[in-house]
Amino acid sequence: MIKKIISKHDFYFETPLYDEIKYSELENISELLKGDVDAYSVKNKSETTYELNKDLIVDLEKKGMSVEGGITYIHREFDVISLECKRKRNDVLFFFILDDQINKIIMKVGQAPSIADLQFSDIERKYTKMLEDNYLQEFKKAIVSASHGYGVASFIYLRRIFESLVFETYTAYKNELGIDFEEFKKLQMEKKIIALKKYLPSQLVEMKSIYGIFGKGIHELDENECLSYFGPLKLSIELILDQRIDEKKKLDKDAEVKKQIQHITSALSQKYK
């Protein structure tokens, strides 16, 4: 499986509470708790840049005896990070962070608004026209489930949406594929993705090994296993939808250009009759 590097944006806006993130999994640990981060402002309904401010609430030092009989210190910080919208200064987000500097692990232990609230508005803004209403609601349920640690439930919701999008892609290009529906339906998910690789986002095709988990069946997975797959599966759905949005924009632009050219041609033909 391709190892995902967690960006600053991913940490604050995508990572569920209580996920223990190793320093090595982060794009840049030295910049995680300071500087700026770009994101969508739910309050202002626009893209913006947030400024990070850090307040140290408590510095925890747990004393213990070392093998040699000396004193060792396990250093941990409990911080409050506020993200303030730099454009209007009217939108402030709060994150409560536990930073274990000895074991090199960091995690969010609280936030306001919730990750579900932050993501709902962004999903509706981007994908309302690309997802049927029932699947949009399931997308939201998946996010809520994951944010509360219900990995199996979140996985079930995402699996339904993902499989639906894969079959929709097959239906759109089945004449070019030359694969019978019953034959396609029997393929393992990884092989379905390979068969559709010409019509799916390249990043998704590279992630195809993730979907071998579908073959195991949902009942064989525990909460933590499902949560570990949640991020890549959510991303896979967004990749497909983003590609569809880009394709629609190109089609709309092409149609508009043809319309304008036709208008110009018609006007010139009338002028030089």
C-alpha positions in Angstrom: 0.0 0.0 0.0 1.2 3.5 -0.8 2.1 5.3 2.5 0.3 8.6 2.8 2.2 11.6 4.1 0.0 13.7 6.3 0.0 17.4 5.4 -0.8 20.2 7.8 -4.2 20.5 6.2 -4.8 16.7 6.5 -4.0 16.8 10.2 -6.4 19.6 11.1 -9.2 19.0 8.6 -9.2 15.3 7.8 -7.7 13.4 10.7 -10.2 12.0 13.3 -9.7 12.6 17.0 -7.5 10.3 19.0 -5.6 9.0 15.9 -2.0 8.6 17.1 0.1 10.2 14.3 3.9 9.4 14.3 6.1 12.3 13.6 7.5 10.3 10.6 4.1 10.2 9.0 3.8 14.0 8.9 4.9 16.2 6.0 6.7 18.6 8.3 6.4 18.3 12.1 8.4 21.5 12.7 5.7 23.5 11.0 2.6 21.6 12.2 1.8 23.9 15.2 2.6 27.3 13.6 2.5 29.3 10.4 -0.5 29.2 8.1 -2.8 26.6 6.5 -5.1 27.0 3.5 -8.7 25.6 3.9 -12.3 26.2 3.2 -14.1 28.5 5.7 -17.5 27.1 6.5 -18.6 30.3 8.2 -17.6 32.6 5.3 -18.3 30.0 2.6 -15.0 30.7 0.8 -11.5 29.5 0.5 -9.1 31.2 3.0 -5.8 31.1 4.8 -5.9 30.4 8.5 -3.2 31.7 10.9 -2.1 29.3 13.6 -1.6 30.4 17.2 -0.4 28.2 20.0 -1.1 28.3 23.7 0.6 25.8 26.0 -2.0 24.7 28.6 0.1 22.2 30.6 3.5 20.7 30.3 3.3 17.1 31.6 6.4 15.5 33.1 6.0 11.9 34.4 8.9 10.9 36.6 10.2 7.3 36.7 13.3 5.3 37.7 15.7 4.3 34.9 17.5 0.9 34.8 20.6 2.7 36.1 18.7 4.1 39.1 18.4 7.6 37.8 15.4 9.8 37.0 13.9 9.8 33.6 11.4 12.3 32.2 8.7 11.6 29.7 7.9 15.0 28.1 4.5 15.7 26.8 2.7 19.0 26.0 -1.0 19.7 25.9 -1.6 22.6 23.6 -4.5 24.6 22.3 -4.1 25.7 18.7 -6.4 28.3 17.3 -6.8 28.8 13.5 -8.0 32.4 12.7 -9.2 33.3 9.2 -6.7 35.9 7.9 -9.1 37.4 5.5 -12.0 38.4 7.8 -10.8 37.5 11.3 -14.3 36.4 12.1 -13.8 32.6 11.9 -11.7 30.9 14.6 -11.3 27.2 14.9 -9.9 25.5 18.1 -7.9 22.3 18.3 -6.6 20.5 21.5 -3.4 18.7 20.8 -1.4 16.2 22.9 2.3 16.1 21.8 4.4 13.2 23.1 7.9 14.4 22.3 9.6 11.3 23.7 7.7 8.7 21.7 7.3 11.2 18.8 3.6 10.9 18.6 1.0 13.6 18.3 -2.8 13.5 18.2 -5.9 15.7 18.4 -7.9 15.1 21.6 -10.6 17.7 20.9 -11.7 20.3 18.4 -14.4 22.9 17.8 -16.2 22.8 15.4 -16.1 19.1 14.9 -14.4 17.5 12.0 -17.8 16.4 10.7 -19.1 20.0 10.7 -16.0 21.2 8.9 -16.2 18.5 6.2 -20.0 18.6 5.6 -20.1 22.1 4.2 -17.1 21.4 1.9 -18.6 18.1 0.6 -22.0 19.8 -0.1 -20.2 22.7 -1.8 -18.2 20.4 -4.1 -20.2 17.3 -4.7 -24.0 18.0 -4.4 -24.4 18.0 -8.2 -22.1 14.9 -8.6 -23.7 12.6 -6.0 -27.2 11.4 -5.7 -28.8 12.6 -2.5 -28.8 9.2 -0.8 -25.1 8.8 -1.4 -24.4 12.3 -0.3 -26.1 11.5 3.0 -24.1 8.3 3.3 -20.9 10.2 2.7 -21.8 12.4 5.7 -22.7 9.4 7.8 -19.3 7.9 7.0 -17.6 11.0 8.2 -19.6 11.1 11.4 -19.0 7.4 12.1 -15.2 7.8 11.6 -15.0 10.9 13.7 -16.6 8.9 16.6 -14.4 5.9 16.1 -16.9 3.6 14.5 -14.7 2.2 11.8 -16.9 -0.6 10.5 -19.9 1.7 10.0 -17.8 4.3 8.3 -16.3 1.7 6.0 -19.7 0.3 5.0 -20.9 3.7 4.0 -17.8 4.5 1.9 -17.8 1.0 0.3 -21.4 1.5 -1.0 -20.5 4.9 -2.6 -17.2 3.7 -4.0 -18.7 0.5 -5.6 -21.6 2.6 -7.0 -19.1 5.0 -8.6 -17.1 2.1 -10.1 -20.2 0.6 -11.6 -21.3 3.9 -13.0 -17.9 4.3 -14.7 -18.3 0.8 -16.1 -21.8 1.6 -17.5 -20.5 4.8 -19.1 -17.7 3.1 -21.0 -18.9 -0.6 -21.3 -19.1 -0.4 -25.1 -15.4 0.6 -25.3 -14.4 -1.9 -22.6 -16.0 -5.0 -24.4 -16.5 -6.7 -21.0 -19.9 -8.3 -20.3 -21.6 -7.0 -17.2 -21.8 -10.4 -15.4 -18.1 -10.9 -16.1 -17.3 -7.5 -14.8 -19.4 -8.0 -11.7 -17.5 -11.2 -10.8 -14.1 -9.4 -10.9 -12.4 -8.6 -7.6 -12.4 -4.9 -6.9 -8.7 -4.5 -7.7 -9.2 -6.1 -11.1 -12.3 -3.9 -11.7 -10.0 -0.9 -11.2 -7.4 -2.3 -13.6 -10.1 -2.9 -16.2 -11.3 0.7 -15.8 -7.8 2.3 -15.4 -8.2 4.4 -18.6 -11.3 6.0 -17.2 -10.4 6.4 -13.5 -8.0 8.9 -11.9 -4.3 7.7 -12.1 -3.9 8.2 -8.4 -6.8 5.9 -7.7 -5.3 3.2 -10.0 -2.0 3.5 -8.1 -3.9 2.9 -4.8 -5.7 -0.2 -6.2 -4.0 -2.6 -3.7 -6.1 -1.0 -0.9 -9.3 -2.5 -2.3 -8.2 -6.1 -1.8 -9.8 -5.6 1.6 -13.2 -5.7 -0.1 -12.7 -9.4 -0.8 -12.3 -10.2 2.9 -15.8 -9.1 3.7 -16.9 -6.5 6.1 -17.4 -8.9 9.0 -13.8 -9.9 9.1 -12.5 -6.4 9.9 -12.4 -4.8 13.3 -12.9 -1.1 14.1 -9.3 -0.1 13.9 -8.7 -1.9 10.6 -11.6 -0.1 9.0 -10.5 3.3 10.4 -7.0 2.7 9.0 -8.6 2.4 5.5 -11.0 5.2 5.9 -8.7 8.0 4.8 -7.6 6.4 1.5 -11.1 5.2 0.7 -12.6 8.7 1.3 -9.9 10.1 -0.9 -10.6 7.6 -3.6 -14.2 8.7 -3.8 -13.2 12.4 -3.9 -10.7 11.6 -6.7 -13.4 10.1 -8.9 -15.8 13.0 -8.2 -13.1 15.6 -8.8 -12.3 14.0 -12.1 -16.0 14.2 -13.1 -16.2 17.8 -12.1 -13.1 18.6 -14.2 -14.6 16.7 -17.2 -17.9 18.6 -16.8 -16.0 21.9 -16.7 -14.2 21.0 -20.0 -17.4 20.0 -21.7 -19.2 23.2 -20.5 -16.3 25.3 -21.8 -16.2 23.4 -25.1 -19.9 23.9 -25.6 -19.6 27.7 -24.8 -16.7 28.1 -27.2 -18.7 26.4 -30.0 -21.7 28.5 -29.2 -19.6 31.7 -29.4 -17.9 30.7 -32.6 -21.3 29.8 -34.2 -22.5 33.2 -33.2 -19.5 35.0 -34.7 -19.8 32.9 -37.9 -23.4 33.7 -38.2 -22.8 37.5 -37.6 -20.0 37.6 -40.3 -22.1 35.7 -42.8 -24.9 38.3 -42.4 -22.5 41.2 -42.7 -20.8 39.9 -45.9 -23.8 38.6 -47.8 
